[in-house]
């Protein structure tokens, strides 16, 4: 990895003390984490990204100069325009081409949680990898970002750089290209390109 490229896990769903951040960075090689708890953000603006659920009711427009992304769980609604959504978390297989085509140019991050693989049998895992290859191709075609996140609910479910790169290898996706694209996507969001005008 180049020095300027961060390793990113945008779905870390548990709280931890400030001291744990350095351990996570060293042990798991994770540089940037997306979290749901904003208590640590004041000290770690460069390391932590606050995830805010996009409910379209009372959308927060400022977080005291802290970096945040709006996320939404995809529930199968292909008619939604997903305005103000940065990340769509995908939990089930669906006919994705029409949605990605409709949202073309909005540069949405389509997130898959690796933690879901723990609950799949062998045939389902094979289907997951096949689907992910197809989905990645659609993301490239329609200018979206594929995001692989741990979905960790505790520190034992965090995933190291080596495991993510192994998954990318099985998907026949260049890890160098994936991390470069994800860093660029996140950088564009940081420059104020978070919001969809719709």
Number of C-alpha atoms within 10 A of each C-alpha: 10 7 5 8 15 17 21 23 26 24 25 22 20 13 16 13 8 13 8 11 19 13 12 17 16 10 12 16 17 21 18 21 23 22 22 19 17 16 14 17 17 12 10 14 14 13 18 27 25 24 24 21 16 21 12 11 6 7 12 12 8 9 10 7 8 16 21 23 21 20 23 20 14 17 12 15 9 15 8 11 13 21 16 21 23 27 26 21 20 16 14 11 12 12 11 15 13 11 17 22 15 14 17 16 11 21 23 27 22 23 24 21 18 17 15 14 13 8 9 12 10 10 8 12 15 12 14 17 16 13 16 17 16 14 19 18 14 20 21 11 12 19 18 23 23 25 24 22 22 23 22 19 14 12 14 7 14 21 20 17 17 11 11 18 17 13 16 19 12 13 18 12 16 13 18 13 10 17 18 17 17 20 18 14 18 18 12 13 17 15 9 9 14 20 15 14 7 7
